[in-house]
């Protein structure tokens, strides 16, 4: 189902006969409740369509959230471990414990009358089950990330995570039928070479007292986190193809993070994490109690920005585009680790960062070439059209 919005499209519009047939199929797939007494069907305008008046605003807001959240959360997580914070479960828990903050993007548009849709309407039991299942997977991803981040320098773990892009492309081809083009394959190859080059040169960058066993645990846990996150993104893209409302995306994200937080809370209770947090803040963390709780709460907020930005980018563009943007931001994490924590930045790491930036720019160039082609040959849109603007970007040859 594809609905094309324009500047005169209201938030809720009445569908014509053909649109009603499309909506009927959508309701059949998602088991959405339909009012049989209503003569004309109502549908939400497709906010994924670039002609929608809210599209560009949402895109910019979500990329800013992704940028700020990715950089800040990585630095704060590393800061926690550097200053003798030792609980992997605490680091896992804070990644999703701020899920109530998602009520803001869910409810504010309705309160400001930017949408007529009441929050959590059309949220079916099937969507609830899917969101909880993916949330559990997200919880394990967060655990692997925390485990890896506790043992590796931030610059090393950041560039290792760029390996998720290979898995992202593979899963995108399998799950959402992503087309392989020169621009996206070239980007993935360059970013993968960046990770391999880093791995060959990073064995000497071990934290003080870190054993070889723990170093390799951190190394492979980081790779596992990248693999799970690469699977998570195409799965979400496939689900979002049936969602045309940004607020519903945030609602699904809230449920996922609630499930992930429940998993982390069980781990915390099992390890006595909540009782140990107070003792850790007072007697272990070497920057004092106040800084400890500021670090924890800062992690809670910045991780929400990161997840909100990620979900928004996948919804508005595609899982591959979102993954490429995230991987490109890893170069900023590398520079952040060098500036804030004085991580070594030798020749190999410089080349790795250069390859990372080069790969991202090659993808941006592919988008630029597509836009030029689009201006010369504007696509005709008809009832059989099923590509949004970002779908067509990924078809650049």
C-alpha positions as CSV (number, residue, x, y, z in Angstrom):
1,X,0.0,0.0,0.0
2,X,1.4,3.4,-1.0
3,X,-0.2,6.7,-0.2
4,X,1.3,9.8,-1.7
5,X,0.8,13.0,0.3
6,X,1.1,16.6,-0.9
7,X,1.0,20.0,0.8
8,X,-2.8,19.9,0.8
9,X,-3.1,16.5,2.4
10,X,-4.6,16.5,5.9
11,X,-3.4,14.2,8.6
12,X,-6.5,12.0,8.1
13,X,-8.1,11.7,4.7
14,X,-11.0,9.8,3.3
15,X,-10.0,7.1,0.9
16,X,-11.6,6.5,-2.5
17,X,-12.8,3.2,-3.7
18,X,-9.4,2.0,-4.7
19,X,-7.8,3.2,-1.5
20,X,-10.5,1.5,0.4
21,X,-9.5,-1.8,-1.2
22,X,-5.9,-1.2,-0.2
23,X,-6.8,-0.4,3.3
24,X,-8.9,-3.5,3.6
25,X,-5.9,-5.6,2.7
26,X,-3.8,-3.7,5.3
27,X,-6.4,-4.4,8.0
28,X,-6.6,-8.0,7.0
29,X,-2.8,-8.3,7.4
30,X,-2.5,-6.5,10.7
31,X,-5.9,-7.4,12.0
32,X,-6.7,-3.8,12.6
33,X,-10.3,-3.1,13.8
34,X,-12.6,-1.6,11.2
35,X,-15.8,0.3,11.8
36,X,-18.4,-1.5,9.7
37,X,-20.9,1.3,10.2
38,X,-18.6,3.8,8.6
39,X,-19.5,4.4,5.0
40,X,-16.1,5.7,4.0
41,X,-12.7,4.4,5.2
42,X,-10.1,6.6,6.9
43,X,-6.4,6.2,6.4
44,X,-3.3,8.0,7.7
45,X,-1.3,10.0,5.2
46,X,2.0,8.2,4.6
47,X,4.7,10.1,6.5
48,X,7.4,8.0,4.8
49,X,6.6,9.8,1.5
50,X,9.1,12.7,0.9
51,X,6.2,14.9,-0.3
52,X,4.6,14.7,3.1
53,X,4.9,18.1,4.8
54,X,6.3,16.5,8.0
55,X,8.8,14.2,6.3
56,X,11.9,16.4,6.1
57,X,11.3,17.8,9.6
58,X,11.1,14.3,11.0
59,X,14.2,13.2,9.1
60,X,16.3,16.0,10.4
61,X,15.1,15.6,14.0
62,X,15.8,11.9,13.9
63,X,19.3,12.2,12.4
64,X,20.2,14.8,15.0
65,X,19.0,12.4,17.7
66,X,21.0,9.6,16.2
67,X,24.1,11.8,16.0
68,X,23.9,13.2,19.5
69,X,22.7,9.9,21.0
70,X,25.3,7.7,19.3
71,X,28.3,9.9,20.3
72,X,27.2,10.7,23.8
73,X,26.1,7.2,24.8
74,X,29.3,5.6,23.7
75,X,31.4,8.2,25.5
76,X,29.3,7.9,28.7
77,X,29.4,4.1,28.7
78,X,33.1,4.1,28.4
79,X,33.4,6.8,31.1
80,X,31.5,4.5,33.4
81,X,33.9,1.6,33.0
82,X,37.0,3.7,33.0
83,X,36.2,5.1,36.4
84,X,35.8,1.7,37.9
85,X,32.2,1.1,37.1
86,X,32.1,-2.7,36.7
87,X,28.5,-3.9,36.3
88,X,27.8,-5.1,32.7
89,X,24.1,-5.4,33.7
90,X,23.9,-1.8,34.8
91,X,25.4,-0.7,31.5
92,X,22.8,-3.0,29.7
93,X,19.9,-1.7,31.8
94,X,20.5,2.0,31.2
95,X,20.3,1.5,27.4
96,X,16.6,1.0,27.5
97,X,15.5,2.0,31.0
98,X,14.5,5.4,29.7
99,X,11.7,4.0,27.5
100,X,9.1,6.2,29.3
101,X,10.7,9.2,27.6
102,X,9.3,7.9,24.3
103,X,5.9,9.0,25.6
104,X,7.0,12.5,24.5
105,X,7.2,11.9,20.8
106,X,4.1,9.7,21.0
107,X,1.8,12.2,22.8
108,X,3.1,15.7,22.0
109,X,1.9,15.7,18.4
110,X,-1.6,14.7,19.5
111,X,-1.6,17.3,22.3
112,X,-0.4,20.0,19.9
113,X,-3.1,18.9,17.4
114,X,-0.5,18.0,14.8
115,X,-2.3,14.8,14.4
116,X,-5.9,13.5,14.9
117,X,-4.7,10.0,15.7
118,X,-5.2,9.1,19.4
119,X,-2.0,7.4,20.8
120,X,-2.0,3.6,20.7
121,X,-5.1,3.3,18.5
122,X,-4.7,0.5,15.9
123,X,-2.1,-1.2,18.1
124,X,-3.1,-4.8,17.7
125,X,-2.2,-7.9,19.8
126,X,-0.2,-9.2,16.9
127,X,1.9,-6.0,16.8
128,X,2.3,-6.3,20.6
129,X,3.7,-9.9,20.3
130,X,6.0,-8.9,17.5
131,X,7.3,-5.9,19.4
132,X,7.9,-7.9,22.6
133,X,9.8,-10.6,20.6
134,X,12.1,-8.2,18.9
135,X,12.5,-6.3,22.2
136,X,13.9,-9.5,23.8
137,X,16.4,-9.8,20.9
138,X,17.3,-6.1,21.4
139,X,18.0,-6.9,25.1
140,X,20.5,-9.5,24.2
141,X,22.1,-7.2,21.7
142,X,22.5,-4.5,24.5
143,X,24.1,-7.1,26.8
144,X,26.7,-8.1,24.1
145,X,27.4,-4.4,23.5
146,X,28.0,-3.7,27.1
147,X,30.2,-6.8,27.5
148,X,32.3,-5.8,24.6
149,X,32.5,-2.1,25.6
150,X,33.7,-3.0,29.1
151,X,36.8,-4.7,27.7
152,X,37.7,-2.7,24.5
153,X,38.8,0.9,23.9
154,X,35.9,3.0,22.6
155,X,37.7,3.6,19.3
156,X,38.3,-0.1,18.8
157,X,34.7,-1.2,19.7
158,X,33.2,1.6,17.6
159,X,35.0,0.6,14.4
160,X,34.4,-3.1,15.1
161,X,30.7,-2.4,15.2
162,X,30.9,-1.1,11.6
163,X,31.0,-4.8,10.7
164,X,27.3,-4.8,11.3
165,X,26.9,-3.2,7.9
166,X,27.9,-6.3,6.0
167,X,25.3,-8.3,8.0
168,X,22.8,-5.5,7.5
169,X,23.2,-5.6,3.7
170,X,22.9,-9.4,3.7
171,X,19.8,-9.5,5.9
172,X,18.3,-6.6,3.9
173,X,18.7,-8.6,0.7
174,X,17.1,-11.6,2.3
175,X,14.3,-10.0,4.4
176,X,13.3,-6.8,2.5
177,X,14.7,-7.7,-1.0
178,X,17.2,-4.8,-1.0
179,X,18.7,-4.4,-4.4
180,X,22.5,-4.6,-4.7
181,X,24.0,-1.6,-6.4
182,X,27.5,-0.3,-7.0
183,X,27.1,2.5,-4.4
184,X,25.8,0.4,-1.5
185,X,28.1,-2.6,-2.2
186,X,31.1,-0.3,-2.5
187,X,30.2,1.4,0.8
188,X,29.9,-1.9,2.6
189,X,33.2,-3.2,1.3
190,X,35.1,0.0,2.3
191,X,33.6,0.0,5.8
192,X,34.3,-3.7,6.2
193,X,37.9,-3.2,5.2
194,X,38.0,-0.4,7.8
195,X,37.0,-2.9,10.5
196,X,39.4,-5.6,9.4
197,X,42.3,-3.2,9.3
198,X,41.5,-2.0,12.8
199,X,41.3,-5.5,14.1
200,X,44.8,-6.4,12.8
201,X,46.3,-3.4,14.6
202,X,44.3,-3.2,17.8
203,X,45.7,-6.1,19.9
204,X,48.1,-3.8,21.7
205,X,45.4,-1.4,22.7
206,X,44.2,-3.3,25.8
207,X,43.0,-1.7,29.0
208,X,45.3,-1.9,32.0
209,X,45.1,-5.4,33.6
210,X,43.0,-6.8,30.8
211,X,43.8,-10.5,30.0
212,X,44.0,-11.9,26.6
213,X,40.9,-14.0,27.3
214,X,38.8,-11.0,28.3
215,X,40.1,-9.0,25.3
216,X,38.9,-11.7,22.9
217,X,35.6,-12.0,24.8
218,X,35.1,-8.3,24.3
219,X,36.1,-8.6,20.6
220,X,33.6,-11.3,19.8
221,X,30.8,-9.9,21.9
222,X,31.1,-6.6,20.0
223,X,30.9,-8.6,16.7
224,X,27.8,-10.4,18.1
225,X,26.2,-7.1,19.0
226,X,26.7,-5.9,15.4
227,X,25.2,-9.1,14.0
228,X,22.1,-8.9,16.2
229,X,21.6,-5.2,15.5
230,X,22.0,-5.9,11.7
231,X,19.2,-8.4,12.0
232,X,17.1,-6.0,14.1
233,X,17.1,-3.2,11.5
234,X,15.8,-5.1,8.4
235,X,13.2,-6.8,10.6
236,X,12.0,-3.4,11.7
237,X,12.0,-2.1,8.1
238,X,9.8,-5.1,7.0
239,X,7.3,-4.3,9.9
240,X,7.4,-0.6,9.2
241,X,6.3,-1.2,5.6
242,X,2.8,-1.7,7.1
243,X,3.1,1.4,9.3
244,X,2.5,4.9,7.9
245,X,2.5,6.9,11.1
246,X,5.7,8.0,13.0
247,X,3.9,8.0,16.3
248,X,3.0,4.3,15.9
249,X,6.7,3.6,15.2
250,X,7.6,5.2,18.6
251,X,4.8,3.1,20.3
252,X,6.3,-0.1,18.9
253,X,9.8,1.1,20.0
254,X,8.4,1.8,23.5
255,X,7.1,-1.8,23.8
256,X,10.4,-3.2,22.5
257,X,12.4,-1.3,25.0
258,X,10.1,-2.3,27.8
259,X,10.8,-5.9,26.9
260,X,14.5,-5.3,26.7
261,X,14.4,-3.5,30.1
262,X,12.5,-6.4,31.6
263,X,15.3,-8.8,30.5
264,X,18.0,-6.5,31.9
265,X,16.0,-6.0,35.1
266,X,15.9,-9.8,35.6
267,X,19.7,-9.9,35.1
268,X,20.2,-7.1,37.5
269,X,18.1,-8.8,40.2
270,X,19.9,-12.1,39.6
271,X,23.3,-10.5,40.1
272,X,22.1,-8.2,42.9
273,X,22.7,-5.2,40.6
274,X,20.3,-2.8,42.2
275,X,21.7,-3.3,45.7
276,X,25.2,-3.0,44.4
277,X,24.5,0.3,42.5
278,X,24.4,2.3,45.7
279,X,27.6,0.7,47.0
280,X,29.3,1.2,43.7
281,X,28.4,4.9,43.6
282,X,29.7,5.5,47.1
283,X,32.7,3.2,47.4
284,X,33.8,2.1,43.9
285,X,33.3,4.8,41.4
286,X,36.3,7.0,41.7
287,X,34.6,10.3,40.6
288,X,32.1,10.3,43.5
289,X,28.5,9.6,44.1
290,X,27.0,12.6,42.3
291,X,29.0,12.1,39.1
292,X,28.1,8.4,39.2
293,X,24.4,9.1,39.1
294,X,24.8,11.9,36.5
295,X,26.7,9.4,34.4
296,X,23.9,6.8,34.8
297,X,21.1,9.2,34.0
298,X,23.0,10.7,31.1
299,X,23.3,7.2,29.7
300,X,19.6,6.7,30.1
301,X,18.7,9.9,28.2
302,X,21.3,9.6,25.4
303,X,20.5,6.0,24.7
304,X,16.9,7.0,24.1
305,X,18.0,9.6,21.6
306,X,20.1,6.9,19.9
307,X,17.3,4.4,19.7
308,X,14.7,7.0,18.7
309,X,16.9,8.2,15.9
310,X,17.6,4.7,14.7
311,X,13.9,3.7,14.6
312,X,13.1,7.0,12.9
313,X,15.8,6.6,10.2
314,X,14.7,3.1,9.4
315,X,11.1,4.1,9.2
316,X,11.7,7.2,7.0
317,X,14.4,5.8,4.8
318,X,15.5,2.1,5.0
319,X,17.5,-0.2,7.3
320,X,20.5,0.0,5.0
321,X,20.5,3.7,4.8
322,X,20.1,3.9,8.6
323,X,22.9,1.4,9.1
324,X,25.2,3.4,6.8
325,X,24.4,6.6,8.7
326,X,25.2,4.9,12.0
327,X,28.4,3.4,10.7
328,X,29.5,6.8,9.4
329,X,28.9,8.2,12.8
330,X,31.4,5.7,14.2
331,X,34.2,7.8,12.9
332,X,32.9,10.5,15.2
333,X,33.0,8.0,18.1
334,X,36.6,7.2,17.2
335,X,37.6,10.9,17.3
336,X,35.6,11.3,20.5
337,X,37.5,8.4,22.1
338,X,40.8,10.0,21.0
339,X,39.9,13.5,22.3
340,X,38.2,12.5,25.6
341,X,40.0,9.4,26.7
342,X,43.3,9.8,24.9
343,X,42.9,6.6,22.9
344,X,45.9,6.0,20.6
345,X,45.3,7.1,17.0
346,X,48.1,5.7,14.9
347,X,48.4,5.2,11.2
348,X,46.2,2.1,10.9
349,X,43.4,3.8,12.8
350,X,43.7,6.9,10.6
351,X,43.4,4.7,7.5
352,X,40.4,2.9,9.0
353,X,38.7,6.1,9.7
354,X,39.4,7.4,6.2
355,X,37.9,4.3,4.7
356,X,34.9,4.7,6.9
357,X,34.3,8.3,5.7
358,X,35.1,7.3,2.1
359,X,32.5,4.5,2.2
360,X,29.8,6.9,3.5
361,X,30.6,9.5,0.9
362,X,30.4,7.0,-1.9
363,X,26.9,6.2,-0.8
364,X,26.0,9.9,-0.6
365,X,27.4,10.3,-4.1
366,X,25.1,7.5,-5.3
367,X,22.1,9.4,-3.8
368,X,23.3,12.6,-5.6
369,X,23.5,10.8,-8.9
370,X,20.0,9.3,-8.4
371,X,18.6,12.8,-7.7
372,X,20.2,14.1,-10.9
373,X,18.6,11.2,-12.8
374,X,15.3,11.9,-11.2
375,X,15.3,15.5,-12.3
376,X,16.0,14.5,-15.9
377,X,13.5,11.6,-15.8
378,X,10.8,12.3,-13.2
379,X,9.2,9.0,-12.2
380,X,5.5,8.5,-13.0
381,X,3.4,7.5,-10.0
382,X,0.5,5.2,-10.4
383,X,-1.6,2.8,-8.4
384,X,1.0,0.0,-8.8
385,X,3.8,2.1,-7.6
386,X,5.3,0.7,-4.4
387,X,8.5,2.7,-4.0
388,X,8.9,5.6,-1.6
389,X,11.6,8.1,-2.3
390,X,14.2,6.4,-0.1
391,X,13.4,3.0,-1.7
392,X,14.3,4.5,-5.1
393,X,17.5,5.9,-3.6
394,X,18.7,2.4,-2.9
395,X,18.1,1.4,-6.5
396,X,20.8,3.7,-7.8
397,X,23.1,2.0,-10.3
